Structure formats: structure tokens, C-alpha cells
Amino acid sequence: MTKTWEDIAWEEATPPRKEWVVEYYAKVGDETTHHLSVLAGESMEEVQKNLMHELRSTYREAQEIEVTVMRMEEIEVEPNVAMFNGTFTP
């Protein structure tokens, strides 16, 4: 028996996750490294968890990591047209 359009269960598309830019310094021992990452997450708490996962995978051997977050903000979905000064089209 063939299915009709009414028989097909259409899956709703899941909305894309928000992206956040995270700028931070990681200090391990005497060495400080500047990082700029784009992480996904619906809330700031989820982004913080993803940042911890990134730190654990990047610094596997470190006993202690001192982290200073400089910036954590959601990336705008729509580009800011004023930044292009009429030269380019976003």
C-alpha cells in the first residue's frame, strides 16, 4: 500500500544552535596563551560547559589551568550592514 501525503510524518527542522565568540587567556605554569574560539550553546551556562570541554581536550597534561575570560558574547545572526560602508554587500 502506498502512502499519501497525509500519511507521511514530516519532521520539524530543529532551529540552529546559537554560536558564541569566547576570548580568553589560559595560563599553565609560566606560559600564557591567548585563545579566540567559537562555541555553540543555547545559554551562557552551556557555553561555559563547552569551554571546559575545550580546555580539558587542549590541556590534557595540565594539573592546573588559570583561565581569564575576556569576552563571551552571542554572535549576531544578521550582519551589521553599517560595517560594510557601502563597499560590499553582506
C-alpha positions as a Markdown table, in Angstrom:
| # | Residue | x | y | z |
|---|---|---|---|---|
| 1 | Met | 0.0 | 0.0 | 0.0 |
| 2 | Thr | 1.4 | 3.4 | -1.0 |
| 3 | Lys | 1.4 | 6.3 | 1.4 |
| 4 | Thr | -0.4 | 9.5 | 0.7 |
| 5 | Trp | 0.9 | 13.0 | 1.6 |
| 6 | Glu | -1.3 | 12.8 | 4.8 |
| 7 | Asp | 0.4 | 9.6 | 5.9 |
| 8 | Ile | 3.9 | 11.0 | 5.8 |
| 9 | Ala | 5.1 | 12.3 | 9.1 |
| 10 | Trp | 7.2 | 15.4 | 8.4 |
| 11 | Glu | 9.9 | 16.1 | 10.8 |
| 12 | Glu | 10.2 | 19.7 | 12.0 |
| 13 | Ala | 13.6 | 21.2 | 11.4 |
| 14 | Thr | 15.4 | 21.9 | 14.6 |
| 15 | Pro | 16.5 | 25.6 | 15.0 |
| 16 | Pro | 20.2 | 26.1 | 14.6 |
| 17 | Arg | 22.1 | 26.4 | 17.8 |
| 18 | Lys | 23.4 | 29.8 | 18.8 |
| 19 | Glu | 27.1 | 30.5 | 18.3 |
| 20 | Trp | 29.2 | 32.4 | 20.8 |
| 21 | Val | 32.6 | 34.0 | 20.5 |
| 22 | Val | 34.8 | 33.4 | 23.5 |
| 23 | Glu | 38.1 | 35.2 | 24.0 |
| 24 | Tyr | 40.2 | 34.0 | 26.9 |
| 25 | Tyr | 43.7 | 33.6 | 28.3 |
| 26 | Ala | 44.8 | 30.2 | 29.6 |
| 27 | Lys | 47.8 | 30.1 | 31.9 |
| 28 | Val | 49.5 | 26.8 | 32.5 |
| 29 | Gly | 52.6 | 27.1 | 34.7 |
| 30 | Asp | 54.5 | 30.2 | 33.4 |
| 31 | Glu | 53.1 | 30.1 | 29.9 |
| 32 | Thr | 50.0 | 32.2 | 29.0 |
| 33 | Thr | 48.1 | 31.5 | 25.7 |
| 34 | His | 45.5 | 33.8 | 24.1 |
| 35 | His | 42.5 | 31.9 | 22.7 |
| 36 | Leu | 39.6 | 33.0 | 20.5 |
| 37 | Ser | 37.0 | 30.3 | 20.0 |
| 38 | Val | 33.5 | 30.0 | 18.5 |
| 39 | Leu | 31.4 | 27.7 | 20.7 |
| 40 | Ala | 27.8 | 26.5 | 20.3 |
| 41 | Gly | 25.2 | 26.7 | 23.1 |
| 42 | Glu | 21.7 | 27.9 | 23.8 |
| 43 | Ser | 22.7 | 29.6 | 27.1 |
| 44 | Met | 25.8 | 31.0 | 28.7 |
| 45 | Glu | 25.9 | 28.0 | 31.1 |
| 46 | Glu | 26.0 | 25.6 | 28.1 |
| 47 | Val | 28.8 | 27.6 | 26.5 |
| 48 | Gln | 30.8 | 27.5 | 29.8 |
| 49 | Lys | 30.4 | 23.7 | 29.8 |
| 50 | Asn | 31.7 | 23.6 | 26.2 |
| 51 | Leu | 34.6 | 25.8 | 27.1 |
| 52 | Met | 35.5 | 23.5 | 29.9 |
| 53 | His | 35.4 | 20.6 | 27.5 |
| 54 | Glu | 37.7 | 22.5 | 25.1 |
| 55 | Leu | 40.1 | 23.3 | 27.9 |
| 56 | Arg | 40.3 | 19.7 | 29.0 |
| 57 | Ser | 41.0 | 18.5 | 25.5 |
| 58 | Thr | 43.5 | 21.2 | 24.7 |
| 59 | Tyr | 45.5 | 20.9 | 28.0 |
| 60 | Arg | 45.3 | 17.2 | 28.8 |
| 61 | Glu | 48.5 | 17.0 | 30.8 |
| 62 | Ala | 48.0 | 20.2 | 32.9 |
| 63 | Gln | 47.2 | 19.8 | 36.6 |
| 64 | Glu | 46.0 | 23.4 | 36.9 |
| 65 | Ile | 44.8 | 25.9 | 34.3 |
| 66 | Glu | 44.1 | 29.5 | 35.2 |
| 67 | Val | 41.5 | 30.9 | 32.8 |
| 68 | Thr | 40.6 | 34.6 | 32.4 |
| 69 | Val | 37.6 | 35.1 | 30.1 |
| 70 | Met | 37.9 | 38.5 | 28.3 |
| 71 | Arg | 34.8 | 38.2 | 26.2 |
| 72 | Met | 31.8 | 35.8 | 25.8 |
| 73 | Glu | 29.0 | 37.1 | 23.6 |
| 74 | Glu | 26.5 | 35.7 | 21.2 |
| 75 | Ile | 27.3 | 36.1 | 17.5 |
| 76 | Glu | 24.7 | 38.1 | 15.7 |
| 77 | Val | 22.7 | 36.2 | 13.0 |
| 78 | Glu | 22.1 | 39.2 | 10.8 |
| 79 | Pro | 25.3 | 41.1 | 9.7 |
| 80 | Asn | 25.7 | 44.7 | 10.6 |
| 81 | Val | 25.3 | 46.5 | 7.3 |
| 82 | Ala | 27.0 | 49.7 | 8.6 |
| 83 | Met | 30.3 | 47.8 | 8.9 |
| 84 | Phe | 30.5 | 47.4 | 5.2 |
| 85 | Asn | 30.3 | 51.2 | 4.4 |
| 86 | Gly | 28.5 | 50.6 | 1.1 |
| 87 | Thr | 31.6 | 48.9 | -0.3 |
| 88 | Phe | 30.5 | 45.3 | 0.0 |
| 89 | Thr | 27.1 | 43.6 | 0.1 |
| 90 | Pro | 26.7 | 41.2 | 3.1 |
